């Protein structure tokens, strides 16, 4: 039985090992970011966690600072504010590494629906209530399907509308697809390995 406690235990084990193994990157990447552009090395944004409670999601900063725009929440589509280093971090998904801290603290899980900003709270009402009944994750089925999401949104005349009305509803359906049969260890491990395979260098786009 893969209980909630069992899933949490796995998260603690994997996040601890990940933080230990990747600790040199927590020194190297911030240095590269600071040399490339002014501002903090980390980007912290409030996202919705389990039961809709907010938490500070952490990433390595990949964009030039613009506090007034960051306060508005998620900014979909390719942005002129993405730095040269930031493009590399996003393509490699290395910008997500600090979320190991979120997993260790219990805000997130390794596998679970990706956490959204609070301005999309209404979309989660009703049929999407189950999505907020579990810890959000670093990766899920939608993360794999939309690993090139920025490219999709960059081709849209209205990235915000495309994300809100096309991509986000599909992401929520994929989250429900993950939850419906019940969360299992085998499925979580499969999603983790699929995620790693999807970001491997040289993988066909």
MDAnalysis code that builds the backbone (N, CA, C; Angstrom):
import MDAnalysis as mda
import numpy as np

u = mda.Universe.empty(615, n_residues=205, atom_resindex=np.repeat(np.arange(205), 3), trajectory=True)
u.add_TopologyAttr("name", ["N", "CA", "C"] * 205)
u.add_TopologyAttr("resid", np.arange(1, 206))
u.add_TopologyAttr("resname", ["UNK", "UNK", "UNK", "UNK", "UNK", "UNK", "UNK", "UNK", "UNK", "UNK", "UNK", "UNK", "UNK", "UNK", "UNK", "UNK", "UNK", "UNK", "UNK", "UNK", "UNK", "UNK", "UNK", "UNK", "UNK", "UNK", "UNK", "UNK", "UNK", "UNK", "UNK", "UNK", "UNK", "UNK", "UNK", "UNK", "UNK", "UNK", "UNK", "UNK", "UNK", "UNK", "UNK", "UNK", "UNK", "UNK", "UNK", "UNK", "UNK", "UNK", "UNK", "UNK", "UNK", "UNK", "UNK", "UNK", "UNK", "UNK", "UNK", "UNK", "UNK", "UNK", "UNK", "UNK", "UNK", "UNK", "UNK", "UNK", "UNK", "UNK", "UNK", "UNK", "UNK", "UNK", "UNK", "UNK", "UNK", "UNK", "UNK", "UNK", "UNK", "UNK", "UNK", "UNK", "UNK", "UNK", "UNK", "UNK", "UNK", "UNK", "UNK", "UNK", "UNK", "UNK", "UNK", "UNK", "UNK", "UNK", "UNK", "UNK", "UNK", "UNK", "UNK", "UNK", "UNK", "UNK", "UNK", "UNK", "UNK", "UNK", "UNK", "UNK", "UNK", "UNK", "UNK", "UNK", "UNK", "UNK", "UNK", "UNK", "UNK", "UNK", "UNK", "UNK", "UNK", "UNK", "UNK", "UNK", "UNK", "UNK", "UNK", "UNK", "UNK", "UNK", "UNK", "UNK", "UNK", "UNK", "UNK", "UNK", "UNK", "UNK", "UNK", "UNK", "UNK", "UNK", "UNK", "UNK", "UNK", "UNK", "UNK", "UNK", "UNK", "UNK", "UNK", "UNK", "UNK", "UNK", "UNK", "UNK", "UNK", "UNK", "UNK", "UNK", "UNK", "UNK", "UNK", "UNK", "UNK", "UNK", "UNK", "UNK", "UNK", "UNK", "UNK", "UNK", "UNK", "UNK", "UNK", "UNK", "UNK", "UNK", "UNK", "UNK", "UNK", "UNK", "UNK", "UNK", "UNK", "UNK", "UNK", "UNK", "UNK", "UNK", "UNK", "UNK", "UNK", "UNK", "UNK", "UNK", "UNK", "UNK", "UNK", "UNK", "UNK"])
u.atoms.positions = np.array([
    [0.858, -1.191, 0.000],
    [0.000, 0.000, 0.000],
    [0.892, 1.238, 0.000],
    [0.697, 2.075, -0.990],
    [1.480, 3.310, -1.126],
    [0.678, 4.419, -0.473],
    [0.801, 4.540, 0.817],
    [0.016, 5.500, 1.580],
    [0.597, 6.896, 1.442],
    [-0.144, 7.862, 1.962],
    [0.354, 9.239, 1.964],
    [1.649, 9.329, 2.756],
    [1.709, 8.576, 3.872],
    [2.925, 8.569, 4.686],
    [4.085, 7.937, 3.919],
    [3.787, 6.885, 3.150],
    [4.825, 6.240, 2.356],
    [5.355, 7.154, 1.262],
    [4.459, 7.899, 0.647],
    [4.864, 8.844, -0.394],
    [5.720, 9.955, 0.204],
    [5.336, 10.410, 1.379],
    [6.112, 11.455, 2.044],
    [7.498, 10.948, 2.423],
    [7.572, 9.703, 2.885],
    [8.859, 9.116, 3.250],
    [9.777, 9.032, 2.033],
    [9.210, 8.645, 0.891],
    [9.996, 8.581, -0.346],
    [10.465, 9.976, -0.747],
    [9.587, 10.962, -0.603],
    [9.964, 12.345, -0.926],
    [11.129, 12.815, -0.057],
    [11.066, 12.505, 1.224],
    [12.136, 12.909, 2.133],
    [13.453, 12.237, 1.752],
    [13.374, 10.964, 1.435],
    [14.586, 10.217, 1.069],
    [15.200, 10.771, -0.216],
    [14.363, 10.914, -1.266],
    [14.874, 11.369, -2.557],
    [15.349, 12.820, -2.517],
    [14.611, 13.676, -1.802],
    [15.029, 15.080, -1.737],
    [16.327, 15.224, -0.954],
    [16.497, 14.432, 0.099],
    [17.736, 14.476, 0.872],
    [18.916, 14.031, 0.018],
    [18.733, 12.927, -0.701],
    [19.796, 12.441, -1.572],
    [20.083, 13.435, -2.688],
    [19.002, 14.018, -3.252],
    [19.170, 14.984, -4.333],
    [19.905, 16.228, -3.878],
    [19.536, 16.746, -2.715],
    [20.202, 17.940, -2.196],
    [21.677, 17.680, -1.915],
    [21.966, 16.490, -1.428],
    [23.357, 16.129, -1.152],
    [24.148, 15.991, -2.449],
    [23.584, 15.260, -3.413],
    [24.292, 15.005, -4.668],
    [24.469, 16.270, -5.499],
    [23.471, 17.147, -5.456],
    [23.495, 18.343, -6.302],
    [23.969, 19.588, -5.569],
    [24.447, 19.423, -4.358],
    [24.872, 20.583, -3.564],
    [25.891, 21.471, -4.278],
    [26.829, 20.922, -5.087],
    [27.750, 21.828, -5.807],
    [27.023, 22.791, -6.740],
    [25.874, 22.354, -7.297],
    [25.131, 23.223, -8.207],
    [24.506, 24.406, -7.479],
    [24.236, 24.239, -6.180],
    [23.679, 25.338, -5.404],
    [24.720, 26.426, -5.138],
    [25.974, 26.113, -5.417],
    [27.033, 27.113, -5.344],
    [27.377, 27.650, -6.729],
    [27.461, 26.754, -7.705],
    [27.893, 27.127, -9.044],
    [26.841, 27.932, -9.805],
    [25.591, 27.444, -9.825],
    [24.555, 28.107, -10.621],
    [24.258, 29.521, -10.125],
    [24.110, 29.756, -8.814],
    [23.904, 31.145, -8.376],
    [25.051, 32.065, -8.799],
    [26.278, 31.555, -8.775],
    [27.418, 32.369, -9.201],
    [27.294, 32.746, -10.671],
    [26.928, 31.779, -11.514],
    [26.755, 32.030, -12.947],
    [25.635, 33.042, -13.175],
    [24.539, 32.893, -12.435],
    [23.405, 33.816, -12.572],
    [23.821, 35.234, -12.199],
    [24.516, 35.374, -11.088],
    [24.917, 36.704, -10.612],
    [25.901, 37.358, -11.571],
    [26.769, 36.556, -12.201],
    [27.719, 37.108, -13.165],
    [27.020, 37.533, -14.453],
    [25.895, 36.892, -14.749],
    [25.197, 37.165, -15.999],
    [24.234, 38.330, -15.952],
    [23.679, 38.621, -14.776],
    [22.709, 39.722, -14.666],
    [22.564, 40.135, -13.220],
    [22.128, 41.372, -13.023],
    [21.943, 41.896, -11.672],
    [20.689, 41.305, -11.039],
    [20.742, 41.151, -9.725],
    [19.570, 40.642, -9.022],
    [19.883, 39.394, -8.235],
    [18.923, 38.886, -7.487],
    [19.142, 37.689, -6.670],
    [19.300, 36.441, -7.529],
    [19.908, 35.421, -6.963],
    [20.114, 34.167, -7.694],
    [18.842, 33.319, -7.721],
    [17.950, 33.573, -6.760],
    [16.746, 32.754, -6.650],
    [15.496, 33.566, -6.987],
    [14.518, 32.867, -7.539],
    [13.207, 33.442, -7.808],
    [12.212, 32.716, -6.918],
    [11.478, 33.452, -6.114],
    [10.509, 32.860, -5.193],
    [9.137, 33.441, -5.507],
    [8.162, 32.555, -5.690],
    [6.820, 33.002, -6.046],
    [5.785, 32.180, -5.279],
    [4.739, 32.823, -4.840],
    [3.673, 32.142, -4.093],
    [2.850, 31.283, -5.048],
    [2.701, 30.015, -4.701],
    [1.897, 29.088, -5.479],
    [0.897, 28.395, -4.567],
    [-0.108, 27.752, -5.169],
    [-1.114, 27.027, -4.393],
    [-0.635, 25.619, -4.081],
    [-0.677, 25.264, -2.803],
    [-0.301, 23.939, -2.372],
    [-1.514, 23.087, -2.038],
    [-1.275, 22.054, -1.254],
    [-2.371, 21.164, -0.869],
    [-3.445, 21.934, -0.108],
    [-4.704, 21.631, -0.432],
    [-5.871, 22.302, 0.153],
    [-5.902, 23.794, -0.169],
    [-5.177, 24.185, -1.227],
    [-5.199, 25.567, -1.665],
    [-4.328, 26.510, -0.863],
    [-3.597, 25.963, 0.117],
    [-2.731, 26.824, 0.929],
    [-1.527, 27.289, 0.113],
    [-1.192, 28.565, 0.254],
    [-0.069, 29.107, -0.486],
    [1.265, 28.706, 0.123],
    [2.292, 28.637, -0.712],
    [3.646, 28.377, -0.238],
    [4.626, 29.043, -1.198],
    [5.842, 29.328, -0.761],
    [6.832, 29.988, -1.620],
    [7.607, 28.980, -2.477],
    [7.250, 28.865, -3.735],
    [7.961, 27.974, -4.645],
    [9.286, 28.608, -5.041],
    [10.346, 27.799, -5.070],
    [11.684, 28.304, -5.339],
    [12.204, 27.823, -6.691],
    [12.877, 28.725, -7.386],
    [13.580, 28.380, -8.622],
    [14.866, 29.202, -8.680],
    [15.806, 28.750, -9.515],
    [16.912, 29.635, -9.846],
    [16.373, 30.704, -10.792],
    [16.761, 31.942, -10.572],
    [16.242, 33.035, -11.395],
    [16.715, 32.903, -12.842],
    [15.775, 33.006, -13.771],
    [16.101, 32.876, -15.192],
    [15.722, 34.121, -15.986],
    [15.171, 35.126, -15.311],
    [14.721, 36.339, -15.996],
    [15.302, 37.573, -15.315],
    [15.434, 38.653, -16.094],
    [15.831, 39.934, -15.522],
    [14.731, 40.400, -14.577],
    [15.100, 41.056, -13.497],
    [14.136, 41.480, -12.499],
    [13.170, 42.524, -13.042],
    [11.886, 42.354, -12.675],
    [10.838, 43.331, -12.970],
    [9.771, 43.130, -11.898],
    [10.010, 43.644, -10.687],
    [9.129, 43.375, -9.542],
    [7.658, 43.643, -9.807],
    [7.343, 44.704, -10.556],
    [5.932, 45.037, -10.778],
    [5.244, 43.980, -11.631],
    [5.980, 43.329, -12.550],
    [5.395, 42.286, -13.382],
    [5.386, 40.957, -12.637],
    [6.392, 40.698, -11.832],
    [6.436, 39.467, -11.047],
    [5.286, 39.414, -10.055],
    [4.899, 40.570, -9.533],
    [3.808, 40.617, -8.558],
    [2.484, 40.190, -9.166],
    [2.370, 40.308, -10.499],
    [1.126, 39.942, -11.179],
    [0.960, 38.437, -11.314],
    [2.041, 37.688, -11.048],
    [1.942, 36.234, -11.121],
    [2.600, 35.665, -12.354],
    [2.160, 34.465, -12.734],
    [2.734, 33.733, -13.855],
    [2.688, 34.546, -15.147],
    [3.792, 34.542, -15.869],
    [3.894, 35.284, -17.117],
    [4.120, 34.288, -18.254],
    [3.066, 33.856, -18.946],
    [3.202, 32.798, -19.939],
    [3.893, 33.264, -21.215],
    [4.445, 32.295, -21.914],
    [5.062, 32.595, -23.211],
    [6.507, 33.009, -23.090],
    [7.208, 33.018, -24.207],
    [8.593, 33.463, -24.219],
    [8.643, 34.929, -23.840],
    [9.633, 35.300, -23.074],
    [9.724, 36.680, -22.605],
    [11.075, 37.267, -22.950],
    [11.060, 38.552, -23.313],
    [12.305, 39.252, -23.595],
    [13.147, 39.383, -22.336],
    [12.532, 39.139, -21.174],
    [13.265, 39.260, -19.918],
    [14.111, 38.041, -19.591],
    [13.934, 36.930, -20.321],
    [14.725, 35.732, -20.054],
    [16.180, 36.008, -20.427],
    [17.083, 35.747, -19.504],
    [18.496, 36.010, -19.727],
    [19.134, 34.879, -20.535],
    [20.357, 35.119, -20.987],
    [21.080, 34.090, -21.735],
    [21.292, 32.853, -20.867],
    [21.703, 33.072, -19.635],
    [21.859, 31.956, -18.697],
    [20.503, 31.325, -18.412],
    [19.480, 32.172, -18.307],
    [18.138, 31.676, -18.022],
    [17.609, 30.736, -19.083],
    [17.918, 31.015, -20.341],
    [17.468, 30.128, -21.424],
    [18.075, 28.745, -21.264],
    [19.336, 28.717, -20.897],
    [20.006, 27.426, -20.674],
    [19.394, 26.709, -19.468],
    [19.142, 27.442, -18.391],
    [18.550, 26.835, -17.202],
    [17.179, 26.265, -17.497],
    [16.378, 26.988, -18.280],
    [15.025, 26.527, -18.585],
    [15.034, 25.316, -19.500],
    [15.889, 25.332, -20.507],
    [15.952, 24.207, -21.442],
    [16.390, 22.927, -20.731],
    [17.333, 23.076, -19.827],
    [17.860, 21.917, -19.105],
    [17.020, 21.558, -17.883],
    [16.078, 22.443, -17.522],
    [15.238, 22.305, -16.328],
    [16.034, 22.428, -15.030],
    [17.268, 22.918, -15.121],
    [18.066, 23.099, -13.918],
    [17.501, 24.202, -13.029],
    [16.678, 25.083, -13.602],
    [16.071, 26.137, -12.778],
    [15.126, 25.562, -11.728],
    [14.691, 24.306, -11.917],
    [13.738, 23.691, -10.993],
    [14.413, 23.054, -9.774],
    [15.740, 22.918, -9.793],
    [16.443, 22.194, -8.734],
    [16.117, 22.696, -7.323],
    [15.997, 24.023, -7.100],
    [15.693, 24.469, -5.735],
    [14.383, 23.926, -5.170],
    [13.518, 23.399, -6.019],
    [12.272, 22.826, -5.517],
    [12.513, 21.552, -4.703],
    [13.729, 21.025, -4.753],
    [14.087, 19.939, -3.837],
    [13.931, 20.399, -2.394],
    [14.192, 21.686, -2.152],
    [14.003, 22.248, -0.812],
    [12.514, 22.257, -0.465],
    [11.670, 22.630, -1.434],
    [10.219, 22.603, -1.217],
    [9.733, 21.199, -0.884],
    [10.307, 20.203, -1.571],
    [9.923, 18.807, -1.302],
    [10.373, 18.412, 0.097],
    [11.601, 18.740, 0.437],
    [12.133, 18.386, 1.759],
    [11.297, 19.009, 2.873],
    [10.842, 20.254, 2.665],
    [10.057, 20.955, 3.694],
    [8.604, 20.488, 3.752],
    [8.165, 19.739, 2.726],
    [6.803, 19.235, 2.732],
    [5.802, 20.069, 1.971],
    [6.267, 21.129, 1.305],
    [5.365, 21.943, 0.490],
    [4.968, 21.207, -0.785],
    [5.889, 20.372, -1.277],
    [5.685, 19.696, -2.553],
    [6.076, 18.231, -2.438],
    [5.750, 17.489, -3.492],
    [6.161, 16.103, -3.631],
    [6.999, 16.004, -4.901],
    [7.694, 14.895, -5.093],
    [8.409, 14.729, -6.356],
    [7.424, 14.638, -7.515],
    [6.362, 13.866, -7.327],
    [5.363, 13.686, -8.383],
    [4.016, 14.166, -7.871],
    [3.364, 14.994, -8.676],
    [2.056, 15.526, -8.327],
    [1.714, 16.654, -9.270],
    [0.478, 17.104, -9.280],
    [0.083, 18.211, -10.164],
    [0.962, 19.427, -9.954],
    [1.426, 20.039, -11.034],
    [2.265, 21.221, -10.913],
    [1.494, 22.349, -10.229],
    [2.122, 23.057, -9.278],
    [1.430, 24.129, -8.547],
    [1.241, 25.368, -9.400],
    [0.056, 25.936, -9.324],
    [-0.268, 27.138, -10.096],
    [-0.260, 28.368, -9.198],
    [-0.216, 29.537, -9.828],
    [-0.329, 30.788, -9.082],
    [-1.793, 30.982, -8.691],
    [-2.017, 31.795, -7.693],
    [-3.348, 31.899, -7.101],
    [-4.376, 32.569, -8.005],
    [-3.922, 33.291, -9.037],
    [-4.903, 33.948, -9.905],
    [-5.724, 32.933, -10.695],
    [-5.265, 31.678, -10.726],
    [-6.027, 30.639, -11.416],
    [-6.888, 29.828, -10.444],
    [-7.040, 30.336, -9.210],
    [-7.759, 29.579, -8.187],
    [-9.170, 29.183, -8.631],
    [-9.895, 30.100, -9.286],
    [-11.272, 29.813, -9.676],
    [-11.371, 28.632, -10.627],
    [-10.361, 28.430, -11.460],
    [-10.385, 27.319, -12.412],
    [-10.352, 25.993, -11.679],
    [-9.799, 25.998, -10.460],
    [-9.701, 24.765, -9.696],
    [-10.986, 24.441, -8.941],
    [-11.949, 25.345, -8.968],
    [-13.186, 25.116, -8.232],
    [-13.966, 23.939, -8.820],
    [-14.845, 23.359, -8.026],
    [-15.721, 22.305, -8.518],
    [-14.979, 21.029, -8.877],
    [-15.012, 20.671, -10.172],
    [-14.464, 19.388, -10.617],
    [-12.966, 19.277, -10.381],
    [-12.264, 20.416, -10.196],
    [-10.825, 20.373, -10.015],
    [-10.412, 20.388, -8.546],
    [-11.377, 20.261, -7.657],
    [-11.066, 20.299, -6.231],
    [-10.088, 19.197, -5.845],
    [-10.191, 18.024, -6.487],
    [-9.307, 16.910, -6.162],
    [-7.842, 17.231, -6.438],
    [-7.591, 18.093, -7.407],
    [-6.212, 18.439, -7.755],
    [-5.515, 19.092, -6.568],
    [-6.266, 19.857, -5.791],
    [-5.688, 20.544, -4.645],
    [-5.751, 19.717, -3.370],
    [-6.180, 18.462, -3.480],
    [-6.246, 17.606, -2.299],
    [-4.923, 16.914, -2.024],
    [-3.969, 17.047, -2.930],
    [-2.663, 16.413, -2.771],
    [-1.559, 17.462, -2.871],
    [-0.371, 17.095, -2.414],
    [0.763, 17.998, -2.561],
    [1.091, 18.171, -4.045],
    [1.373, 19.386, -4.478],
    [1.816, 19.587, -5.854],
    [3.197, 18.978, -6.039],
    [3.579, 18.757, -7.294],
    [4.828, 18.073, -7.544],
    [5.814, 18.841, -8.405],
    [7.059, 18.375, -8.386],
    [8.072, 18.904, -9.290],
    [7.750, 18.495, -10.717],
    [7.197, 17.285, -10.865],
    [6.853, 16.802, -12.202],
    [5.555, 16.010, -12.170],
    [4.929, 15.914, -13.337],
    [3.714, 15.115, -13.504],
    [3.543, 14.823, -14.989],
    [2.414, 14.238, -15.343],
    [2.167, 13.906, -16.750],
    [2.183, 15.153, -17.628],
    [1.659, 16.259, -17.102],
    [1.614, 17.499, -17.873],
    [3.009, 18.081, -18.082],
    [3.891, 17.912, -17.099],
    [5.256, 18.409, -17.245],
    [5.963, 17.732, -18.408],
    [5.671, 16.460, -18.601],
    [6.276, 15.712, -19.696],
    [5.667, 16.132, -21.030],
    [4.339, 16.209, -21.072],
    [3.660, 16.577, -22.320],
    [4.003, 17.991, -22.747],
    [4.081, 18.911, -21.785],
    [4.304, 20.324, -22.105],
    [5.723, 20.770, -21.739],
    [6.687, 19.913, -21.969],
    [8.067, 20.282, -21.644],
    [8.562, 21.430, -22.530],
    [7.896, 21.653, -23.679],
    [8.242, 22.781, -24.548],
    [7.103, 23.806, -24.563],
    [6.489, 23.986, -23.416],
    [5.336, 24.883, -23.295],
    [5.653, 26.302, -23.756],
    [6.825, 26.804, -23.418],
    [7.164, 28.170, -23.790],
    [7.164, 28.354, -25.306],
    [7.617, 27.336, -26.026],
    [7.622, 27.419, -27.487],
    [6.195, 27.485, -28.023],
    [5.296, 26.717, -27.418],
    [3.888, 26.715, -27.833],
    [3.281, 28.099, -27.610],
    [3.522, 28.647, -26.427],
    [2.942, 29.942, -26.091],
    [3.563, 31.072, -26.908],
    [4.827, 30.917, -27.259],
    [5.492, 31.955, -28.057],
    [4.867, 32.098, -29.434],
    [4.244, 31.026, -29.921],
    [3.608, 31.066, -31.243],
    [2.172, 31.578, -31.176],
    [1.688, 31.837, -29.963],
    [0.306, 32.283, -29.783],
    [0.216, 33.797, -29.842],
    [-0.871, 34.300, -30.437],
    [-1.102, 35.746, -30.458],
    [-1.470, 36.265, -29.071],
    [-2.045, 35.404, -28.249],
    [-2.436, 35.784, -26.891],
    [-2.017, 34.654, -25.946],
    [-0.738, 34.660, -25.508],
    [-0.233, 33.562, -24.671],
    [-1.034, 33.338, -23.400],
    [-1.442, 34.407, -22.746],
    [-2.218, 34.274, -21.506],
    [-3.522, 33.531, -21.760],
    [-4.231, 33.897, -22.817],
    [-5.502, 33.245, -23.142],
    [-5.277, 31.791, -23.538],
    [-4.236, 31.535, -24.323],
    [-3.933, 30.163, -24.737],
    [-3.631, 29.294, -23.531],
    [-2.866, 29.847, -22.592],
    [-2.550, 29.065, -21.392],
    [-3.796, 28.818, -20.558],
    [-4.568, 29.869, -20.336],
    [-5.737, 29.784, -19.451],
    [-6.837, 28.907, -20.021],
    [-7.070, 28.990, -21.340],
    [-8.230, 28.325, -21.935],
    [-7.907, 27.025, -22.662],
    [-6.634, 26.785, -22.972],
    [-6.276, 25.568, -23.705],
    [-5.340, 24.678, -22.899],
    [-4.184, 25.221, -22.521],
    [-3.171, 24.399, -21.866],
    [-3.555, 24.042, -20.436],
    [-3.963, 25.027, -19.644],
    [-4.278, 24.759, -18.246],
    [-5.403, 23.733, -18.069],
    [-6.535, 23.834, -18.800],
    [-7.556, 22.795, -18.653],
    [-7.030, 21.399, -18.981],
    [-6.144, 21.300, -19.995],
    [-5.571, 19.999, -20.329],
    [-4.651, 19.512, -19.216],
    [-3.893, 20.423, -18.631],
    [-3.031, 20.051, -17.513],
    [-3.858, 19.516, -16.344],
    [-4.985, 20.152, -16.090],
    [-5.844, 19.717, -14.992],
    [-6.432, 18.344, -15.264],
    [-6.806, 18.091, -16.519],
    [-7.315, 16.759, -16.878],
    [-6.229, 15.700, -16.699],
    [-4.998, 16.037, -17.050],
    [-3.892, 15.105, -16.864],
    [-3.630, 14.860, -15.376],
    [-3.824, 15.908, -14.570],
    [-3.672, 15.743, -13.123],
    [-4.734, 14.794, -12.578],
    [-5.963, 14.946, -13.058],
    [-7.038, 14.051, -12.626],
    [-6.799, 12.626, -13.110],
    [-6.241, 12.500, -14.308],
    [-5.892, 11.179, -14.837],
    [-4.873, 10.497, -13.922],
    [-3.940, 11.278, -13.391],
    [-2.939, 10.743, -12.458],
    [-3.590, 10.306, -11.150],
    [-4.592, 11.061, -10.690],
    [-5.191, 10.799, -9.389],
    [-6.265, 9.714, -9.415],
    [-6.989, 9.598, -10.538],
    [-8.181, 8.734, -10.573],
    [-7.915, 7.284, -10.173],
    [-6.894, 6.606, -10.748],
    [-6.714, 5.204, -10.368],
    [-6.100, 5.021, -8.999],
    [-5.749, 6.125, -8.358],
    [-5.047, 6.042, -7.088],
    [-3.554, 6.167, -7.324],
    [-2.889, 6.906, -6.472],
    [-1.457, 7.135, -6.617],
    [-0.709, 5.872, -6.205],
    [0.207, 5.431, -7.054],
    [0.981, 4.223, -6.764],
    [2.478, 4.516, -6.871],
    [3.269, 3.728, -6.166],
    [4.718, 3.881, -6.205],
    [5.245, 3.622, -7.615],
    [4.731, 2.573, -8.262],
    [5.207, 2.221, -9.600],
    [4.951, 3.357, -10.584],
    [3.799, 3.981, -10.468],
    [3.471, 5.064, -11.398],
    [4.329, 6.294, -11.123],
    [4.545, 6.610, -9.857],
    [5.392, 7.752, -9.522],
    [6.805, 7.551, -10.063],
    [7.341, 6.354, -9.870],
    [8.692, 6.072, -10.362],
    [8.742, 6.145, -11.882],
    [7.694, 5.667, -12.543],
    [7.654, 5.733, -14.013],
    [7.647, 7.183, -14.494],
    [6.881, 8.036, -13.827],
    [6.824, 9.457, -14.222],
    [8.173, 10.131, -13.980],
    [8.840, 9.788, -12.873],
    [10.165, 10.355, -12.597],
    [11.148, 9.973, -13.699],
    [11.162, 8.698, -14.088],
    [12.091, 8.249, -15.129],
    [11.730, 8.848, -16.492],
    [10.432, 8.979, -16.771],
    [10.016, 9.608, -18.035],
    [10.437, 11.078, -18.067],
    [10.359, 11.731, -16.922],
    [10.773, 13.133, -16.850],
    [12.269, 13.262, -17.103],
    [13.052, 12.407, -16.466],
    [14.501, 12.442, -16.665],
    [14.853, 12.184, -18.123],
    [14.149, 11.232, -18.736],
    [14.412, 10.921, -20.144],
    [14.039, 12.090, -21.051],
    [12.975, 12.822, -20.689],
    [12.497, 13.916, -21.543],
    [13.426, 15.113, -21.556],
    [14.271, 15.247, -20.524],
    [15.183, 16.396, -20.463],
    [16.618, 16.011, -20.771],
    [16.824, 14.761, -21.179],
    [18.178, 14.334, -21.533],
    [18.689, 15.114, -22.725],
    [19.958, 15.545, -22.707],
    [20.526, 16.261, -23.865],
    [20.443, 15.407, -25.120],
    [20.087, 16.060, -26.232],
    [20.057, 15.349, -27.506],
    [18.734, 14.702, -27.810],
    [17.783, 14.764, -26.844],
    [16.469, 14.187, -27.098],
    [15.779, 14.977, -28.204],
    [15.115, 14.278, -29.116],
    [14.417, 14.935, -30.221],
    [13.289, 15.787, -29.683],
    [13.125, 16.955, -30.283],
    [12.065, 17.861, -29.863],
    [10.760, 17.471, -30.518],
])
